[in-house]
Amino acid sequence: MAKISQNIKFLRKKKGLTQQQFADQVGIKRSLVGAYEEERAEPKYELLKQLAIFFDVSIDDFINETIDEKWAPKPKGNPANLRILSISVDKEDNENIEMVPLKASAGYLNGYADPEYVSQLPKLYLPMFKQGTYRGFEIKGDSMLPLQSGTIIIGEYQENWADVKIGETYVIISKNDGVVYKRAGNKYKEGRNLKLISDNPVYEPYEISAEDVLEVWKAKAYISTHMPMPTPEPTMESLTSMMAQMQRSIANLNNKDVN
């Protein structure tokens, strides 16, 4: 909340506006401006989006970054592919976690930016995810074992594709591949293909054009009806093999010491 308050005050002054002038331009009461800047109240999400547009900053930076004289906006993904994220909210103006089941995956490619379509998706309630924008995606196939087909991946919306980190898992929405859950094999760079890696070694890594990417969601949790299997107890055969390997390792060390 402190960052939002500081950002409102800094950006308002940067535009040369008094609290009253600012309130008039964005259509709120002057008393609310004071409350926001003094951390006595926090704007609802819809107003935050309106303020971000008014100040010409991303909603992510407006909420999470300290905007001052040294601040510079982060690079975004290919501008040709960037779209306003559609969300839905509950009665208390909190963002819902929409669920994209397998049967809706194809339709999601056309409706992901349509507020009416998004509002009709099933909703999840996960109290541990209160800050940020999240969505659930049901995955299919065995390319990401041990996660089973039908697992729901909870992803956090990535506005800045440059934040994608090598080795971490993401739900990638693309024009040609649809909804896929993979590990990132490289960093995003405009004009460069994205390398996607499966956890199941049977599947070879492959690349997709960054221009085809529509949305990126960083995996934060998963929901599955498949309970983890217990670690198998060691057998006499496996213990014998382990002992033989240890003896070979010790012998190699002794040989090195002698030499």
Sine and cosine of phi, psi and omega as CSV:
sin_phi,cos_phi,sin_psi,cos_psi,sin_omega,cos_omega
0.00,0.00,-0.58,0.82,-0.03,-1.00
-0.87,0.49,-0.65,0.76,-0.01,-1.00
-0.90,0.43,-0.67,0.74,0.00,-1.00
-0.88,0.47,-0.70,0.72,0.00,-1.00
-0.88,0.48,-0.74,0.68,0.00,-1.00
-0.89,0.45,-0.63,0.77,-0.04,-1.00
-0.92,0.38,-0.65,0.76,0.04,-1.00
-0.87,0.49,-0.73,0.68,-0.04,-1.00
-0.90,0.43,-0.71,0.71,-0.02,-1.00
-0.90,0.43,-0.74,0.68,-0.07,-1.00
-0.94,0.34,-0.56,0.83,0.07,-1.00
-0.89,0.47,-0.74,0.67,-0.01,-1.00
-0.92,0.40,-0.57,0.82,0.01,-1.00
-0.89,0.46,-0.54,0.84,0.06,-1.00
-0.99,0.15,-0.08,1.00,0.02,-1.00
0.96,0.30,0.54,0.84,-0.05,-1.00
-0.95,-0.31,0.62,-0.78,0.18,-0.98
-0.97,0.23,0.19,-0.98,0.04,-1.00
-0.87,0.49,-0.62,0.78,-0.01,-1.00
-0.93,0.38,-0.69,0.73,0.02,-1.00
-0.89,0.45,-0.67,0.74,0.02,-1.00
-0.89,0.45,-0.71,0.70,0.00,-1.00
-0.86,0.50,-0.66,0.75,0.00,-1.00
-0.90,0.43,-0.63,0.78,-0.07,-1.00
-0.96,0.29,-0.53,0.85,-0.01,-1.00
-0.99,-0.14,-0.09,1.00,0.10,-0.99
0.99,0.17,0.60,0.80,0.06,-1.00
-0.77,-0.64,0.14,-0.99,0.01,-1.00
-0.98,0.21,0.54,-0.84,0.01,-1.00
-0.88,0.47,-0.57,0.82,0.00,-1.00
-0.88,0.47,-0.53,0.85,0.04,-1.00
-0.93,0.36,-0.62,0.78,0.03,-1.00
-0.86,0.52,-0.72,0.69,0.04,-1.00
-0.88,0.48,-0.67,0.75,-0.01,-1.00
-0.90,0.43,-0.64,0.77,0.01,-1.00
-0.92,0.40,-0.69,0.72,-0.06,-1.00
-0.95,0.30,-0.41,0.91,0.00,-1.00
-0.99,-0.17,0.17,0.98,0.05,-1.00
0.89,0.45,0.46,0.89,0.06,-1.00
-1.00,-0.03,-0.19,0.98,0.03,-1.00
-0.41,-0.91,0.34,-0.94,0.01,-1.00
-0.81,-0.59,0.73,-0.68,-0.02,-1.00
-0.89,0.46,0.56,-0.83,0.13,-0.99
-0.92,0.38,0.30,-0.95,-0.12,-0.99
-0.87,0.49,-0.66,0.75,-0.01,-1.00
-0.88,0.48,-0.62,0.79,0.04,-1.00
-0.95,0.33,-0.60,0.80,0.05,-1.00
-0.85,0.52,-0.68,0.73,0.04,-1.00
-0.89,0.46,-0.66,0.75,0.01,-1.00
-0.89,0.45,-0.67,0.74,0.00,-1.00
-0.93,0.37,-0.62,0.78,0.03,-1.00
-0.88,0.48,-0.66,0.75,0.04,-1.00
-0.92,0.40,-0.66,0.75,0.00,-1.00
-0.87,0.49,-0.66,0.75,-0.02,-1.00
-1.00,0.02,-0.05,1.00,0.01,-1.00
0.87,0.50,0.75,0.66,0.11,-0.99
-0.76,-0.65,0.33,-0.94,0.04,-1.00
-0.96,0.29,0.48,-0.88,0.03,-1.00
-0.89,0.45,-0.56,0.83,0.01,-1.00
-0.90,0.44,-0.74,0.67,0.02,-1.00
-0.91,0.41,-0.62,0.78,-0.04,-1.00
-0.88,0.47,-0.59,0.81,-0.05,-1.00
-1.00,0.04,-0.62,0.78,-0.21,-0.98
-0.96,-0.30,-0.28,0.96,-0.06,-1.00
-0.96,-0.28,0.45,-0.89,0.14,-0.99
-1.00,0.01,0.94,-0.34,-0.08,-1.00
-1.00,-0.07,0.91,-0.42,0.04,-1.00
-0.57,-0.82,-0.30,-0.95,-0.05,-1.00
-0.88,0.47,-0.47,0.88,-0.04,-1.00
-1.00,0.01,-0.14,0.99,-0.09,-1.00
-0.95,0.30,0.59,-0.81,0.11,-0.99
-0.66,-0.75,0.67,-0.75,-0.03,-1.00
-0.90,0.43,0.56,-0.83,0.04,-1.00
-0.96,0.28,0.50,-0.86,0.08,-1.00
-0.92,0.39,0.63,-0.78,0.02,-1.00
-0.98,-0.21,0.02,-1.00,0.06,-1.00
-0.94,0.34,-0.06,-1.00,0.00,-1.00
-0.80,0.61,0.87,-0.49,-0.06,-1.00
-0.83,0.56,-0.49,0.87,-0.02,-1.00
-0.91,0.42,-0.40,0.92,-0.06,-1.00
-0.97,-0.22,-0.17,0.99,-0.06,-1.00
-0.97,0.24,0.72,-0.70,0.03,-1.00
-0.67,-0.74,0.35,-0.94,0.05,-1.00
-0.94,0.35,0.78,-0.63,-0.01,-1.00
-0.96,0.28,0.76,-0.65,0.06,-1.00
-1.00,-0.04,0.71,-0.70,0.02,-1.00
-0.72,-0.70,0.15,-0.99,0.16,-0.99
-0.75,-0.66,0.42,-0.91,-0.04,-1.00
-0.79,-0.61,0.37,-0.93,0.04,-1.00
-1.00,0.04,-0.16,-0.99,-0.06,-1.00
-0.90,0.43,-0.40,0.92,-0.01,-1.00
-0.99,-0.12,0.24,0.97,0.04,-1.00
0.93,0.37,0.39,0.92,0.10,-1.00
-1.00,-0.03,0.61,-0.79,0.00,-1.00
-0.90,0.43,0.69,-0.72,0.14,-0.99
-0.99,0.17,0.37,-0.93,0.19,-0.98
-0.98,-0.20,0.98,-0.20,-0.01,-1.00
-0.97,0.26,0.52,-0.85,-0.03,-1.00
-0.92,-0.39,0.77,-0.63,0.03,-1.00
-0.94,-0.33,1.00,-0.06,0.01,-1.00
-0.95,0.32,0.22,-0.97,-0.03,-1.00
-0.81,0.58,-0.68,0.73,-0.07,-1.00
-0.92,0.39,-0.27,0.96,0.00,-1.00
-0.98,-0.22,-0.01,1.00,-0.09,-1.00
-0.86,0.50,-0.71,0.70,-0.02,-1.00
-0.90,0.44,-0.70,0.72,0.00,-1.00
-0.92,0.39,-0.46,0.89,-0.03,-1.00
-0.89,0.45,-0.53,0.85,-0.01,-1.00
-0.88,0.48,-0.52,0.85,0.01,-1.00
-1.00,-0.06,-0.47,0.88,-0.12,-0.99
-0.96,-0.27,-0.01,1.00,-0.12,-0.99
-0.86,0.51,-0.46,0.89,-0.02,-1.00
-0.98,-0.18,0.10,0.99,-0.03,-1.00
-0.99,-0.16,0.93,-0.37,-0.04,-1.00
-0.83,0.56,-0.60,0.80,-0.01,-1.00
-0.92,0.39,-0.67,0.74,0.03,-1.00
-0.89,0.45,-0.73,0.68,-0.03,-1.00
-0.88,0.47,-0.62,0.78,-0.03,-1.00
-0.91,0.41,-0.35,0.94,-0.02,-1.00
-1.00,-0.03,-0.09,1.00,0.04,-1.00
-0.94,0.34,0.47,-0.88,0.08,-1.00
-0.85,0.53,0.45,-0.89,-0.06,-1.00
-0.91,-0.41,0.56,-0.83,0.11,-0.99
-0.89,-0.45,0.52,-0.85,0.11,-0.99
-0.85,-0.53,0.91,-0.40,0.02,-1.00
-0.78,-0.63,0.98,-0.21,-0.12,-0.99
-0.88,0.47,-0.33,0.94,-0.01,-1.00
-0.96,0.26,-0.25,0.97,-0.01,-1.00
-0.94,-0.35,1.00,0.02,-0.05,-1.00
-0.95,-0.30,-0.46,0.89,-0.01,-1.00
-0.94,-0.33,0.75,-0.66,0.00,-1.00
0.96,-0.28,0.04,-1.00,0.00,-1.00
-0.91,-0.42,0.84,-0.55,-0.10,-0.99
-0.81,-0.58,0.43,-0.90,0.06,-1.00
-0.53,-0.85,0.55,-0.84,0.02,-1.00
-0.98,-0.21,0.70,-0.72,0.00,-1.00
-0.79,-0.62,0.81,-0.58,0.06,-1.00
-0.99,0.11,0.81,-0.59,-0.05,-1.00
-0.98,-0.19,0.36,-0.93,0.01,-1.00
-0.75,-0.66,0.34,-0.94,0.03,-1.00
1.00,0.02,-0.02,-1.00,-0.05,-1.00
-0.89,-0.46,0.36,0.93,-0.06,-1.00
-0.96,0.29,-0.29,0.96,-0.03,-1.00
-0.88,-0.47,0.53,0.85,0.09,-1.00
-0.81,0.59,0.61,-0.79,0.28,0.96
-0.99,0.11,-0.02,1.00,0.09,-1.00
-0.93,0.37,0.79,-0.61,-0.10,-0.99
-1.00,0.08,0.37,-0.93,0.11,-0.99
-0.86,0.51,0.70,-0.71,-0.07,-1.00
0.99,-0.17,-0.16,0.99,0.06,-1.00
-0.90,0.43,0.61,-0.80,0.05,-1.00
-0.98,-0.18,0.86,-0.51,0.05,-1.00
-1.00,-0.09,0.81,-0.59,0.08,-1.00
-1.00,-0.03,0.91,-0.42,-0.04,-1.00
-0.92,-0.38,0.57,-0.82,0.08,-1.00
-0.99,-0.17,0.75,-0.66,-0.07,-1.00
-0.88,0.48,0.76,-0.65,0.03,-1.00
-0.96,-0.27,0.98,-0.21,0.00,-1.00
-0.96,0.29,-0.61,0.79,-0.02,-1.00
-0.97,-0.22,0.95,-0.30,-0.06,-1.00
-0.93,0.38,-0.32,0.95,0.05,-1.00
-0.92,0.40,-0.25,0.97,0.01,-1.00
-0.99,0.15,-0.13,0.99,0.02,-1.00
-0.88,0.48,0.76,-0.65,-0.07,-1.00
-0.93,-0.36,0.67,-0.75,-0.01,-1.00
-0.87,0.49,0.72,-0.69,0.06,-1.00
1.00,-0.02,-0.25,0.97,0.02,-1.00
-1.00,-0.03,0.38,-0.93,-0.11,-0.99
-0.99,-0.12,0.58,-0.81,-0.06,-1.00
-0.60,-0.80,0.47,-0.88,0.24,-0.97
-1.00,-0.08,0.87,-0.49,-0.04,-1.00
-0.95,-0.31,0.81,-0.59,0.07,-1.00
-0.97,-0.24,0.89,-0.45,-0.03,-1.00
-0.73,-0.68,0.37,-0.93,-0.07,-1.00
-0.89,0.46,-0.65,0.76,-0.11,-0.99
-1.00,-0.03,-0.60,0.80,-0.09,-1.00
-0.99,-0.14,-0.18,0.98,-0.03,-1.00
0.95,0.31,-0.73,-0.68,-0.04,-1.00
-0.99,-0.17,0.90,-0.44,0.04,-1.00
-0.75,-0.66,0.49,-0.87,0.04,-1.00
-0.89,-0.45,0.91,-0.41,-0.10,-0.99
-0.55,-0.84,0.16,-0.99,0.16,-0.99
-1.00,-0.04,0.57,-0.82,0.04,-1.00
-0.98,0.20,0.78,-0.63,0.00,-1.00
-0.99,-0.15,-0.14,0.99,0.04,-1.00
-0.36,-0.93,0.15,-0.99,0.03,-1.00
-0.99,0.13,0.46,-0.89,0.07,-1.00
-0.95,0.32,0.69,-0.72,0.11,-0.99
-0.51,-0.86,0.77,-0.64,-0.08,-1.00
-0.83,0.56,0.75,-0.66,0.00,-1.00
1.00,0.07,-0.02,1.00,-0.03,-1.00
-0.94,-0.35,0.62,-0.79,0.05,-1.00
-0.93,0.36,0.46,-0.89,0.09,-1.00
-0.99,-0.11,0.77,-0.63,0.03,-1.00
-1.00,-0.04,0.81,-0.58,-0.02,-1.00
-0.90,-0.43,0.71,-0.71,-0.10,-0.99
-0.84,-0.55,0.71,-0.70,0.08,-1.00
-1.00,0.00,0.52,-0.86,0.08,-1.00
-0.96,0.27,-0.43,0.90,0.05,-1.00
-0.99,0.15,0.92,-0.38,-0.09,-1.00
-0.89,0.45,-0.20,0.98,0.05,-1.00
-0.91,0.42,-0.48,0.88,-0.04,-1.00
-1.00,-0.09,0.79,-0.61,0.01,-1.00
-0.97,0.24,0.55,-0.83,0.12,-0.99
-0.88,0.48,0.46,-0.89,0.04,-1.00
-0.56,-0.83,0.17,-0.99,-0.05,-1.00
-0.85,-0.52,0.53,-0.85,0.12,-0.99
-0.78,-0.62,0.44,-0.90,0.02,-1.00
-0.95,0.31,0.73,-0.68,0.03,-1.00
-0.88,0.47,-0.43,0.90,0.00,-1.00
-0.94,0.34,-0.33,0.94,0.01,-1.00
-1.00,0.06,-0.19,0.98,-0.07,-1.00
-0.97,0.26,0.74,-0.68,0.02,-1.00
-0.97,-0.23,-0.70,0.72,0.00,-1.00
-0.57,-0.82,0.44,-0.90,0.08,-1.00
-0.75,-0.66,0.78,-0.62,0.00,-1.00
-0.81,-0.59,0.85,-0.53,0.01,-1.00
-0.99,0.17,0.79,-0.61,-0.03,-1.00
-0.92,0.40,0.80,-0.60,-0.02,-1.00
-0.88,-0.47,-0.40,0.92,-0.01,-1.00
-0.23,-0.97,0.16,-0.99,0.08,-1.00
-0.59,-0.81,0.41,-0.91,0.03,-1.00
-0.83,-0.56,0.80,-0.60,-0.06,-1.00
-0.58,-0.81,0.55,-0.84,0.08,-1.00
-1.00,0.01,-0.07,1.00,0.03,-1.00
-1.00,-0.05,0.92,-0.38,0.00,-1.00
-0.98,0.22,0.56,-0.83,0.00,-1.00
-0.90,0.45,0.62,-0.78,0.01,-1.00
-0.99,0.15,0.55,-0.84,0.03,-1.00
-0.93,0.36,0.45,-0.89,0.06,-1.00
-0.92,0.39,0.81,-0.59,-0.05,-1.00
-0.89,0.45,0.60,-0.80,0.03,-1.00
-0.94,0.34,0.60,-0.80,-0.02,-1.00
-0.91,0.42,0.65,-0.76,0.06,-1.00
-1.00,-0.07,0.22,-0.98,0.05,-1.00
-0.87,0.49,-0.58,0.81,0.01,-1.00
-0.91,0.41,-0.69,0.72,-0.01,-1.00
-0.93,0.36,-0.59,0.81,0.03,-1.00
-0.91,0.40,-0.65,0.76,0.04,-1.00
-0.88,0.47,-0.67,0.74,0.02,-1.00
-0.90,0.44,-0.65,0.76,0.01,-1.00
-0.90,0.43,-0.67,0.75,0.01,-1.00
-0.90,0.43,-0.65,0.76,0.02,-1.00
-0.89,0.45,-0.65,0.76,0.01,-1.00
-0.91,0.42,-0.65,0.76,0.03,-1.00
-0.90,0.44,-0.65,0.76,0.02,-1.00
-0.90,0.43,-0.64,0.76,0.03,-1.00
-0.90,0.43,-0.65,0.76,0.00,-1.00
-0.90,0.43,-0.67,0.74,0.01,-1.00
-0.91,0.42,-0.65,0.76,0.02,-1.00
-0.89,0.46,-0.65,0.76,0.02,-1.00
-0.90,0.44,-0.66,0.75,0.03,-1.00
-0.89,0.45,-0.67,0.74,0.02,-1.00
-0.89,0.45,-0.65,0.76,0.02,-1.00
-0.89,0.45,-0.63,0.77,0.01,-1.00
-0.90,0.43,-0.65,0.76,-0.01,-1.00
-0.90,0.43,-0.63,0.77,-0.01,-1.00
-0.91,0.41,-0.68,0.74,0.00,-1.00
-0.94,0.34,0.00,0.00,0.00,0.00
